[in-house]
Amino acid sequence: MDTTDQTRLDEALAAIAKADADTLEAQRIAALGKAGWISAALKTLGAMTPEQRQAEGPRIQGMRAAVAEAIEARKAMLEAQALESQLAREVLDLTLPAREMPRGSVHPVSQVMDELAEIFADLGFSVATGPEIEDDWHNFTALNMAETHPARAMHDTFYFPDVDAEGRKMLLRTHTSPVQIRAMVEHGAPLRIIAPGRVYRSDSDATHTPMFHQVEGLVIDEGIHLGHLKWTLETFLKAFFERDDIVLRLRPSYFPFTEPSVEVDVGWQDVNGRRVLGGDGDAPGHGWMELLGSGMVNRRVLEFAGLDADKWQGFAFGVGVDRLAMLKYGMDDLRAFFDGDGRWLSHYGFSAFDQPTLSAGVGARA
């Protein structure tokens, strides 16, 4: 191995072995990042002869593997030390007498579901439900999603190995839109429903989880247009966030199941460094936040559901229940919703007696 490279490798491994959680990422970037010295060495392979690449390739890849393994080992060690320290600090003395009886609380997602049902019931909507294990016809085909649509891909959808009696693929539903199809097929038109529930997609980070909650709304009647959609959403959001200064902006978009389709932005304003919904998004110190997708129900979707598209029109919208809860109650990490941490639940949870009502305020806390 080249003496200079060997020296840099030895120095990098030594630095990694002593790095703490804050400096470990800097060591990774310095060696393996886009501008890192090992990445730079890898880029030189393209200009080499086949004989040179045969010798240099394994050497450089060996350095890369050594650094990557050292970083992973150090990261695992730091995580183990942090866990051990946490366990040492959080001691529970089982010999102490109980100071109070444990009290349960209503999860914020359940509370927001109740708030949504209360608001939309006042607007004449009923709550519809459907199976979480769906077939691909209800989940995709009936919603005008082509066989080649990327949403059908395995990396986005949890498929089952079996098919149903009609030969349809089975999956965990990726949205609550199949409930709309089932409701139209079963009840026909006119129709006014919301469909809250759990949905599943292969995604996980601070703002996404493999399972999350969604609510979709559907109105089918004669003479329905975008003005009805905007009024409904504006009325809903004003009631939900308990503010009269909610302002919406509709932007053209594309969804297979609506035409025309619009993204709905909500105006926000800066209040002591926090974004608070409300106010004109175009004013100084204000802005726009994308909140939900919506549009007029596509004719093909109406036809799939057995409705006469020349007689009936409708609009549909969908929004994440978890995101609504985060915006309204000031939470910043979606993963905490599913950790089951009693401290988080006691802080953000609701009393079982705190039933949302329009007269008392849907966000009132006991």
C-alpha positions as CSV (number, residue, x, y, z in Angstrom):
1,M,0.0,0.0,0.0
2,D,1.1,3.5,-0.8
3,T,2.9,5.0,2.3
4,T,0.8,8.2,2.2
5,D,-2.5,6.3,1.9
6,Q,-1.4,4.0,4.7
7,T,-0.6,7.0,6.9
8,R,-3.9,8.6,6.2
9,L,-5.7,5.3,6.9
10,D,-4.0,4.9,10.2
11,E,-4.7,8.4,11.2
12,A,-8.4,8.1,10.2
13,L,-8.8,4.8,12.1
14,A,-7.2,6.3,15.2
15,A,-9.4,9.4,15.0
16,I,-12.5,7.2,14.6
17,A,-11.5,5.1,17.6
18,K,-11.5,8.2,19.8
19,A,-14.5,10.0,18.2
20,D,-17.6,10.9,20.1
21,A,-21.1,11.0,18.7
22,D,-20.6,14.6,17.5
23,T,-17.3,14.1,15.7
24,L,-17.9,10.6,14.3
25,E,-20.1,11.9,11.4
26,A,-17.3,14.4,10.6
27,Q,-14.8,11.6,10.3
28,R,-17.2,9.7,8.0
29,I,-17.6,12.7,5.7
30,A,-13.8,13.4,5.7
31,A,-13.1,9.9,4.4
32,L,-16.2,8.6,2.6
33,G,-18.2,11.8,1.8
34,K,-18.4,13.2,-1.8
35,A,-15.3,15.2,-1.2
36,G,-13.6,12.6,1.1
37,W,-10.1,11.4,0.4
38,I,-11.2,7.8,-0.2
39,S,-13.9,8.9,-2.5
40,A,-11.3,11.0,-4.4
41,A,-9.1,7.9,-4.7
42,L,-12.0,5.9,-6.1
43,K,-12.6,8.6,-8.8
44,T,-9.0,8.1,-10.1
45,L,-9.7,4.5,-11.1
46,G,-11.5,5.7,-14.3
47,A,-8.3,7.2,-15.7
48,M,-6.2,4.0,-15.0
49,T,-5.3,1.2,-17.3
50,P,-7.0,-2.2,-16.7
51,E,-3.8,-3.5,-15.2
52,Q,-3.5,-0.5,-12.8
53,R,-7.2,-0.8,-11.8
54,Q,-6.7,-4.5,-11.1
55,A,-4.1,-3.6,-8.5
56,E,-5.4,-0.3,-7.2
57,G,-9.2,-1.2,-7.1
58,P,-8.9,-3.8,-4.3
59,R,-6.5,-1.6,-2.3
60,I,-8.8,1.4,-2.3
61,Q,-11.9,-0.7,-1.7
62,G,-10.1,-2.3,1.2
63,M,-9.4,1.2,2.7
64,R,-13.0,2.1,2.2
65,A,-14.2,-1.1,3.9
66,A,-11.8,-0.6,6.8
67,V,-13.0,2.9,7.5
68,A,-16.7,2.0,7.1
69,E,-16.3,-1.0,9.5
70,A,-14.5,1.1,12.0
71,I,-17.2,3.8,11.9
72,E,-20.0,1.2,12.4
73,A,-18.1,-0.4,15.3
74,R,-17.6,2.9,17.0
75,K,-21.2,3.9,16.4
76,A,-22.4,0.7,18.0
77,M,-20.1,1.2,21.0
78,L,-21.3,4.8,21.5
79,E,-24.9,3.7,21.3
80,A,-24.3,0.9,23.8
81,Q,-22.5,3.3,26.2
82,A,-25.4,5.8,25.9
83,L,-28.0,3.0,26.7
84,E,-26.0,1.8,29.6
85,S,-25.7,5.3,31.0
86,Q,-29.5,5.9,30.5
87,L,-30.3,2.6,32.3
88,A,-28.0,3.6,35.2
89,R,-29.7,7.0,35.5
90,E,-33.3,5.8,35.2
91,V,-33.7,3.7,38.4
92,L,-37.0,2.5,39.6
93,D,-37.2,1.5,43.3
94,L,-40.0,-1.1,43.5
95,T,-39.9,-0.9,47.3
96,L,-41.2,2.7,47.4
97,P,-44.9,3.0,48.0
98,A,-47.1,4.1,45.1
99,R,-47.8,7.8,45.2
100,E,-50.9,7.7,43.0
101,M,-52.8,5.3,40.9
102,P,-51.6,5.1,37.3
103,R,-54.0,7.0,35.0
104,G,-54.4,6.2,31.3
105,S,-54.9,8.8,28.6
106,V,-56.3,9.1,25.1
107,H,-53.7,9.1,22.4
108,P,-53.5,12.3,20.3
109,V,-54.3,10.4,17.1
110,S,-57.5,9.0,18.7
111,Q,-58.3,12.5,19.9
112,V,-57.8,14.0,16.5
113,M,-60.0,11.3,14.9
114,D,-62.8,12.2,17.3
115,E,-62.3,15.9,16.5
116,L,-62.5,15.2,12.8
117,A,-65.7,13.1,13.2
118,E,-67.3,15.9,15.3
119,I,-66.5,18.6,12.7
120,F,-67.5,16.7,9.7
121,A,-70.7,15.4,11.3
122,D,-71.8,19.0,11.7
123,L,-71.2,19.4,7.9
124,G,-73.4,16.4,7.2
125,F,-70.7,13.8,6.6
126,S,-70.9,10.2,7.9
127,V,-67.9,8.1,8.9
128,A,-67.1,5.1,6.6
129,T,-64.6,2.3,7.3
130,G,-63.2,-0.5,5.2
131,P,-60.7,-3.4,5.4
132,E,-57.0,-2.7,6.0
133,I,-56.1,-5.8,4.0
134,E,-57.2,-4.8,0.5
135,D,-57.1,-6.1,-3.1
136,D,-55.2,-4.2,-5.8
137,W,-58.4,-3.5,-7.7
138,H,-59.9,-1.4,-4.9
139,N,-56.6,0.1,-3.9
140,F,-55.2,0.9,-7.3
141,T,-57.2,0.0,-10.4
142,A,-60.6,1.5,-9.4
143,L,-58.7,4.7,-8.5
144,N,-57.5,5.0,-12.1
145,M,-53.9,3.9,-11.3
146,A,-52.3,2.2,-14.3
147,E,-50.5,-1.1,-13.9
148,T,-47.2,0.8,-14.4
149,H,-48.0,3.4,-11.8
150,P,-45.0,3.8,-9.4
151,A,-47.3,3.6,-6.3
152,R,-47.8,-0.1,-7.1
153,A,-44.1,-0.8,-6.7
154,M,-42.9,-3.3,-4.1
155,H,-40.7,-0.7,-2.4
156,D,-43.8,1.4,-1.6
157,T,-46.5,-1.3,-1.0
158,F,-46.7,-4.2,1.4
159,Y,-48.0,-7.1,-0.8
160,F,-49.1,-10.5,0.4
161,P,-47.9,-13.7,-1.4
162,D,-51.5,-14.9,-1.9
163,V,-54.3,-13.7,-4.2
164,D,-58.1,-13.6,-3.5
165,A,-60.7,-15.8,-5.1
166,E,-60.8,-13.5,-8.2
167,G,-57.1,-13.7,-8.7
168,R,-56.4,-10.2,-7.4
169,K,-53.2,-9.4,-5.5
170,M,-53.7,-8.7,-1.8
171,L,-51.9,-5.9,0.1
172,L,-52.0,-3.6,3.1
173,R,-53.9,-0.6,1.9
174,T,-51.7,2.4,1.0
175,H,-54.4,5.0,1.6
176,T,-58.1,5.1,2.7
177,S,-59.3,5.8,-0.8
178,P,-60.5,2.2,-1.3
179,V,-63.2,3.0,1.3
180,Q,-64.5,5.7,-1.1
181,I,-64.8,3.1,-3.9
182,R,-66.6,0.6,-1.6
183,A,-69.0,3.3,-0.3
184,M,-69.9,4.4,-3.9
185,V,-70.5,0.8,-5.0
186,E,-72.6,0.0,-1.9
187,H,-74.5,3.2,-1.4
188,G,-74.4,4.9,-4.8
189,A,-75.1,8.7,-4.9
190,P,-75.6,11.2,-3.5
191,L,-72.9,10.5,-0.9
192,R,-71.0,12.5,1.8
193,I,-68.4,10.6,3.8
194,I,-65.1,10.8,5.6
195,A,-62.9,7.7,5.8
196,P,-60.3,7.8,8.7
197,G,-58.0,4.9,9.4
198,R,-54.6,3.2,9.4
199,V,-52.6,2.9,6.1
200,Y,-49.3,1.4,5.3
201,R,-46.3,2.3,3.2
202,S,-42.7,1.2,3.1
203,D,-41.2,4.4,4.6
204,S,-39.6,5.4,7.9
205,D,-37.9,8.6,9.2
206,A,-38.7,11.5,11.5
207,T,-41.8,12.4,9.5
208,H,-42.8,9.0,8.0
209,T,-43.6,5.6,9.5
210,P,-44.5,2.3,7.9
211,M,-48.0,2.6,9.4
212,F,-49.7,6.0,9.8
213,H,-53.2,7.4,9.9
214,Q,-55.1,9.2,7.1
215,V,-58.5,10.7,6.7
216,E,-60.1,11.1,3.3
217,G,-63.3,12.9,2.4
218,L,-65.7,12.3,-0.5
219,V,-68.8,14.2,-1.7
220,I,-70.8,13.0,-4.7
221,D,-73.9,14.9,-5.8
222,E,-75.2,16.9,-8.8
223,G,-73.6,20.2,-9.7
224,I,-70.5,19.8,-7.4
225,H,-67.6,22.1,-8.3
226,L,-64.2,23.3,-6.8
227,G,-65.9,26.1,-4.9
228,H,-67.7,23.5,-2.8
229,L,-64.3,21.8,-2.1
230,K,-62.6,25.0,-1.1
231,W,-65.4,26.0,1.2
232,T,-65.5,22.6,2.9
233,L,-61.8,22.5,3.5
234,E,-61.7,26.1,4.7
235,T,-64.6,25.5,7.1
236,F,-63.0,22.3,8.4
237,L,-59.6,23.8,9.0
238,K,-61.0,26.9,10.8
239,A,-62.9,24.6,13.1
240,F,-60.0,22.2,13.6
241,F,-57.4,24.8,14.4
242,E,-59.9,27.1,16.1
243,R,-58.8,30.1,14.1
244,D,-60.9,32.4,11.8
245,D,-57.9,33.7,9.9
246,I,-57.1,30.4,8.1
247,V,-56.4,31.2,4.5
248,L,-56.1,28.5,1.7
249,R,-54.3,28.5,-1.6
250,L,-55.1,25.9,-4.3
251,R,-52.2,24.9,-6.6
252,P,-52.7,22.7,-9.8
253,S,-51.4,19.2,-9.2
254,Y,-51.9,15.7,-10.5
255,F,-53.5,12.6,-8.9
256,P,-54.8,9.7,-11.0
257,F,-58.2,9.7,-9.2
258,T,-59.0,13.4,-9.4
259,E,-59.3,15.8,-12.4
260,P,-58.6,18.6,-12.0
261,S,-56.3,18.0,-9.0
262,V,-55.1,20.6,-6.5
263,E,-52.6,20.8,-3.7
264,V,-53.9,22.8,-0.8
265,D,-51.5,25.2,1.0
266,V,-52.4,26.9,4.3
267,G,-51.0,30.3,5.3
268,W,-48.8,30.5,8.4
269,Q,-47.2,33.3,10.4
270,D,-44.0,33.4,12.5
271,V,-44.9,33.7,16.2
272,N,-41.8,33.8,18.5
273,G,-39.8,31.7,16.1
274,R,-42.6,29.1,15.6
275,R,-44.8,28.6,12.5
276,V,-48.4,29.0,13.5
277,L,-51.2,28.4,11.0
278,G,-53.2,31.4,10.2
279,G,-52.8,34.7,8.3
280,D,-52.0,35.7,4.7
281,G,-49.2,33.5,3.4
282,D,-48.0,36.3,1.1
283,A,-47.6,38.9,3.8
284,P,-44.1,39.7,5.3
285,G,-43.2,37.2,8.0
286,H,-45.8,34.8,6.7
287,G,-45.6,31.8,4.3
288,W,-47.4,28.9,2.8
289,M,-47.4,25.3,4.0
290,E,-48.5,22.3,1.9
291,L,-51.1,20.4,3.9
292,L,-53.3,18.1,1.8
293,G,-54.2,16.9,-1.7
294,S,-57.6,17.1,-3.3
295,G,-59.6,17.6,-6.5
296,M,-62.7,16.7,-8.5
297,V,-63.3,13.0,-8.7
298,N,-62.1,11.6,-12.0
299,R,-64.9,10.4,-14.4
300,R,-63.2,7.0,-14.7
301,V,-63.3,6.5,-10.9
302,L,-67.1,7.3,-11.0
303,E,-67.5,4.8,-13.8
304,F,-65.5,2.1,-12.0
305,A,-67.9,2.6,-9.0
306,G,-70.9,2.1,-11.3
307,L,-72.1,5.8,-11.3
308,D,-73.2,7.9,-14.2
309,A,-70.4,10.4,-14.7
310,D,-72.7,12.7,-16.8
311,K,-75.1,13.0,-13.9
312,W,-72.9,12.9,-10.8
313,Q,-69.9,15.0,-9.9
314,G,-67.8,15.0,-6.7
315,F,-64.7,16.1,-4.9
316,A,-62.3,14.2,-2.7
317,F,-59.5,15.2,-0.4
318,G,-56.9,13.4,1.9
319,V,-54.7,14.5,4.7
320,G,-52.5,12.7,7.3
321,V,-54.2,12.5,10.7
322,D,-50.7,12.3,12.4
323,R,-49.6,15.4,10.7
324,L,-52.7,17.3,11.8
325,A,-52.0,16.2,15.3
326,M,-48.3,17.4,15.0
327,L,-49.3,20.8,13.7
328,K,-52.1,21.4,16.2
329,Y,-50.4,20.1,19.4
330,G,-46.7,21.0,18.7
331,M,-45.1,17.6,18.2
332,D,-41.9,17.3,16.0
333,D,-41.2,13.6,15.7
334,L,-43.7,11.2,14.2
335,R,-41.9,8.2,15.6
336,A,-42.8,9.2,19.1
337,F,-46.4,8.5,18.3
338,F,-45.7,4.7,18.2
339,D,-42.9,4.4,20.9
340,G,-45.4,3.8,23.7
341,D,-43.4,6.0,26.1
342,G,-45.6,6.7,29.1
343,R,-43.9,10.1,29.7
344,W,-44.8,11.2,26.2
345,L,-48.3,9.9,26.5
346,S,-48.8,11.6,29.9
347,H,-47.6,14.9,28.4
348,Y,-49.5,14.8,25.0
349,G,-52.4,12.5,26.0
350,F,-56.0,13.6,26.7
351,S,-58.3,12.8,29.5
352,A,-61.0,10.3,28.7
353,F,-63.5,12.9,29.7
354,D,-62.2,15.4,27.2
355,Q,-64.6,14.7,24.4
356,P,-64.3,17.2,21.5
357,T,-67.5,19.2,20.9
358,L,-68.0,22.2,18.6
359,S,-69.7,24.1,21.4
360,A,-66.9,23.7,23.9
361,G,-64.1,23.7,21.3
362,V,-62.7,20.7,19.6
363,G,-59.3,21.3,21.1
364,A,-60.3,21.9,24.6
365,R,-58.3,20.0,27.2
366,A,-59.6,18.8,30.5
